[in-house]
């Protein structure tokens, strides 16, 4: 099978957003397809009682930086820590990003410990997202941490193993053990480049190098000495709407004999296509591999307006494949998340665990990199002033309302 094409990565889009944001984004027709309409109709409708997916989470990694910058969040006129507002709405998981040595103030193991403690006090489970990089890791960027440069593959594997074990044990010792851990972030094209870079032009496309490092991370997670149950292990890629690419990746990972628990997918409609594509992909993957599935990242716009001076990555209606069903409005955003909830009910064997909203608290005030703005401020679940949007109701365990 030929090397699958790589999707546009978040960091690539962020870094060039000012120059030509529209040209860098997929721009399918905003006209809804019959299949998309069928998914919307079959998904749990607004206002209908339902149990809801078991995982209803949010990546809140920017929280400490935003608080330091003066951000505040509120719902129904009540100001509270954002994790409390999310949990009160029904969210039961917090995803936390960890970089090895990022720019000052950005996500570290220490900040993850602080937020994991807050999550546990609030009643939320924790997904630890280890990037194995000093800054953003995605399909187009998987830079090896500066402190690890120059290590041979066996040395690097040992570093990954020990680092993973240390991160999990650190959270456990702090009284906030992780319930799940990601071994890498969107590792569709490998990790820890060049040692673990896939599709490098070699005869075996470096699958042995990549799976050596991935396996080392998994081993570190399996052998960590933590309190309570060991965390489940997730392998996360960004192929939510691409069944062929998903099969290709996980067929190779499993052929290498690697043992993990959960398939994680990123799914952003404006990059990965209609919701119908996600549903058909998850249904197939559950039957093919018999593993649980989580949409580890997703987001949807509540407006096309911009909250700061940096051009948003999504600012055109044509970027939304199902815009006629779920327009970029507060109600449209809620309708999208409600339809997304319904997708997991179609995944066989109970393997559709649920979803994580990516950075729903990231209102203007903190840049994606030092000195820059926020290109995602219209993809949040709070408006530019931190007031909760109707979409927050999509985290409810039961009834999802539609009344405002």
N, C-alpha and C positions, 0 to 999 in steps of 0.2 A: 504494500500500500504506500502511495507517495506521502511524503511529509505533509501533515495537515497545515494549512495556512494559519499564521498567528493572528489573533484578533488585535485590535487597537487596545493598548493598555491604558489604565487610568493615568499613570504618571506621564505617559506620552501626551495624552490629551491635556492634562493640567499644564504641562510645561509649554505648550504651544497655544493655549486657549486665547491669549491676547492677539496672536497673529492671525489665526484662521480657524476659529472654532467650528464653524459649520462644515468646512471641508474635511475635517478630521473625523466627523461623526457619521455613522450610518444614517441614511435618510430614506427609509422605505416609505411607501405611500401611506398617508394617514387614513386611507379608506380601509375600513375593517373587512377582513376576509370572512367568508362563510364559516370557516373553521374557528376563527377567533370568536365570532358571534356565538357559535355552539358552545365553546368553552365558557364564555360569559354566562350563558343560559344554564349550563349544567353545574357551574360553581355555586357554592352556597350563597343565596341572594341576600341582599341587605334586609335586616329586620327579621330574619328567620333564626329560630333557636338552633344552636349547634354546639357540639362539644368544642370544636376548634382544634387546630393542630397542637400537639404536645409541646413543641418548641415554638415559642413566640418571643423572640429576643431582639436585642439591639446592640450594635457596636457603639459604645459610648466612650471611645478612647480619647477624644478631644476634651472631655469634661473638665479635667483639672486646669488645662490651659485656658479654656473659656471662662471658668470661674475666676481665674487670676486676672483675666482681662475685663472682668466686671459683668459677665453675662449672667442673666437670671432667667428662670423658666417658670411658667405659671399655667394653671388649668382651672377654669371656672373661677377666676379671680383669686386663686390661692397660689402663692409662691412657695416652692419647695425644691429640694434637690431633684435634679432631673431623673435620677433612678427611682426616686419615690413616686414621681408623677407617672413614669412609665409602668412601674409595678402596680400602682393603683388602677391603671388602665387595663392591666392584665398581663403585662410582659413578665416572663419568668426566667429569662436568660440574659446575661450580659456578656458580650464578646469584647475581649481586650487585646489590643495590638501591642507587640513588644519588638522593639528594635534593639540591636546590640549596643551601638554607640551613636545615637542620633544627634542632630543639632540640639542645643540647650533648650530644655522645656518640653521636648517632644517625647513620644511614648517609650518608656524604659521599663525594665522589670520592676523597679521601685514604684513607678506610677501605677503599674498593673496591680501591685500588692495593695496600694492604697484604695484603688477602685474595687478590687476584688473583695476587700473587707467591707466596703460599703454595700456591695452587691449582696453579700451573705447576710449582713444585718437587715437588709431590706427584704430578704426572702428569695433572692434570685440565684440561679446556678451560674457558673462561670465557664466560658469557653476561652481558653488561652490561645491566642493567634501568634505563633512564633514565626517571624519573617526570616530569621537567619541572615539578616542584612542590617546595615547601619541606618538605612532609610527605606523608602518605598520599594516593596518587592511586588512584581506583577509579571505577566508573560513577557514583557519587553525589558524588564530590569530585575535582575537577581544578583546584584553585586555582592561579592564575598565581603564580609566585614574586614575593615582595614587591619585589625589585630590578628586576623587569621590568614592573611595573604602569605603565600610562600610555602604553605604546608602541602605535603604530598597527599594523595588521596587517602591512604590509611591514616595519616595523622589528622586530616580534616574530618574523617569519619569518627575518629575518637573524640575530637573536639565537639562535634555535633552531638554525639552520644552524651558526653559529660555536661554540655550546656543545657540540653533538654532535661536531663535528670535534675540538674541544679535549679532550673527555673521552676519545675513542678514542686520540688522539695522546699523551695523558698516560699511559695504560696502556702503550702501545707503548714510549714512552721509558723507562718503568720496567722494561722487560724482561718485561712480562706482557700482551701484546696480547690484546684480546678476540677470540674466535672467532665470536661472534654478538652482535648488539646489538638491543635492543628500543627502538623509537621510541614511547615512552609505555607506560604500564601500565594494562591493562584499559580501553582507550579506546573502549569500546562506545558511550559517549555523548559522545565528543569529548575534547578536551584543552585545557589553557590557557584556561579559562573567564574571561570570556565570549567572547573572540575566536574560539576554536575549539570552542565548545559546540554540539553537535548538538541538534536538536529544540527550537529556541528560539522556535518559533511563527511564524517567517518563512516565506514561500512556498517557499523552497528548503531550509528547515530547517537552514540554515547549512552545508551540505556544502561549498560553495566555501571558506568560512573555515577549516573543519577540514582539508580536504585540502591547502590552502595550507601550513598549519603542519606537517602530517604529511609532506608532500612536502619541506619544508625540512629536516626531521630526516633523511629518507632521503638527501637530497643531501649533507648534512653527513657522513653515514656513508660514502657512496660516494666522497667527495673527501678524506677524512682520509688523511694521509700516515703510514702505519703499516708496520712491518716484516712481511715475509711476506705471506700472503694477506690480502686485505681481509675484514673480518668479514661474515658473512651478516646480512641485515636481517630482523628479525621484526616483524610487526604483531600485537599481542596484545589479545584481547578476553576477555570472561568468559561465553561462550555454549557451553560444552562440551556441554551436553545439549539445545541449542536449534538445530536445523538451519535453521528458517525465519529466525530472528534472525541467524544466522551468514551465510546467503546474502544477506540484505538488506544487511548491513554491507559484506561484501567485494564484492558486485556494485557498490555505489556507489564504493568505494575504487578498484577496477579501472577503472570507467567514467571516473574522473578521470585515468587514465593513469599512476597511480603504480606504480613498479617495486619490488617487494620479493621476498624469497626464501622466507620461512617464515611460515605461519599459526600463531600461538600461541593456545592456549585455556586458560582456567582451568576446572578441573572438580573440584568438591567435591560428592560425592553428596548431602550434606545440603542443598545449595542448588540443585543442577543436575539432580537426578533419577537414575534407575537407570543403571548402567553400559551397559546396552543402548542408551540414548539417545546416550551418547557414541560408542559404536561406529558406530551408523548415521549419526551426524553426520560423523565423520571419514571414513568410507567415501564419503559423498556429496561432501564438500568436496574430497577428493583427485581424484575423477573430474571434478568440475565445473571446478576451477581448475588441476589439474596441479602443485600446489605441495606442498612438504614440510610436515608438521604435527608440532607438539610440544605436549603438554599441559604448559604452562609452570608451572602451579601445581596441586597436588593434595595431599590429606591424608586420613587416615582414623583414627578413634579406636582406641586400644588399651585404653581404660577409659572409664567414665562418671564416675569419681572426679575430684576437683579437687586440684591441687597447691598452690594458694595461696588468698588470700581473695577473688579476683575470680571471679565466676561465669563458667564456661566458655560459649562460644558453642554448644557441643554438649554437652548433658547428659541427653537423653532418647532412649530407644531408638526412639521413633516418628519421630525426625528422620532415620533411616537408611532409605532406600527398599528396600535389599536386606539388611536386618538378619538375616533368617533364613539367608541364605547366608554373610554375612560379619559376624558379631557383633562388638561393640566389646570385643574381647579381644586379647591379644598374637597368638594364632594367627589370629584373625579378621582382624586388620590385615595380617598376612603374606598371608593368602588373598586379600584385596582387591588388594594390590599385584601378586600373582602373576596374578590375573585381568586386571588392568589391562595388564600386560605382553603378555598374549595378544591384547588388542584390536589392537595395532599390526600384528600378523601378518595381520589381515584387511583392512588398508588397502591398496588396490590401488597398483600401480606402485612399491612400496617407499617410498611417501611417509610412512608412519607412523614417524617417527624415534624417538619415545619420550617420556619424562616427566621432570618435575622435582618432587621432593617439596618442599613449601613449609615452610621453617623447621623441619626435623626435629630440630634441636639446641636448640630454644627451650624449655628446661626452666625451672622457676621461678627468678626472680632478677632479671629485667629486664622492665619494663612496656612495654605497647604504646605508651604515651605517658608522659612523666615523671610520677612519683607514682602511677601505676596499676599493676595487676598484669598477669598473663599469662592471657588467656582461651583460649589454644590449647595449654595444657600437657598435654592428653590426646590431642593430635593429633601428637605427636612420634614419633620412632623410638628414643628413649631414655626410660627411666622418670624419675620425679621426681628421682632421685638421679644421673642421668646414665649409667645402665647400659644398654647396648644391648639392644634388643628383637629378637625373631625377625624382625620386618619388615625389618630391615637386610639380610637375605639376599635380598630381592627385587631388589637392585642387582647381583647376580651376572651375569656375562656368559653363563654356561652353566647348570649345574644349580641348581635352586632346591629346597632341602630342606624337609622338613615334620616333622622329628623332634623338636622340643621346643617 
